[in-house]
């Protein structure tokens, strides 16, 4: 059993929101924190 990637996006400006949007559409298993 593999653990999901843990991703933290620091900052909620346009670049952070865009990165979060792209990551949520990725097909990998991960935990996302903004």
C-alpha positions in Angstrom: 0.0 0.0 0.0 1.5 3.3 -1.0 0.9 6.6 0.8 -0.4 9.5 -1.2 1.8 12.5 -2.0 1.3 15.4 0.4 1.3 18.8 -1.3 1.2 22.2 0.4 0.6 25.3 -1.6 1.8 28.4 0.2 -0.1 31.5 -0.8 -3.6 31.7 -2.3 -2.9 34.2 -5.0 -3.6 33.5 -8.7 -0.6 31.2 -9.1 -1.5 29.2 -6.0 -5.1 28.8 -7.1 -4.0 27.8 -10.6 -1.6 25.2 -9.2 -4.3 23.8 -6.9 -6.7 23.6 -9.9 -4.1 21.7 -12.0 -3.2 19.3 -9.2 -6.9 18.5 -8.5 -7.3 17.5 -12.1 -4.2 15.2 -12.0 -4.7 11.5 -11.9 -2.4 10.9 -9.0 -3.4 10.2 -5.4 -2.4 13.1 -3.1 -3.4 15.3 -0.2 -3.6 19.0 -1.0 -3.4 21.8 1.5 -3.6 25.5 0.7 
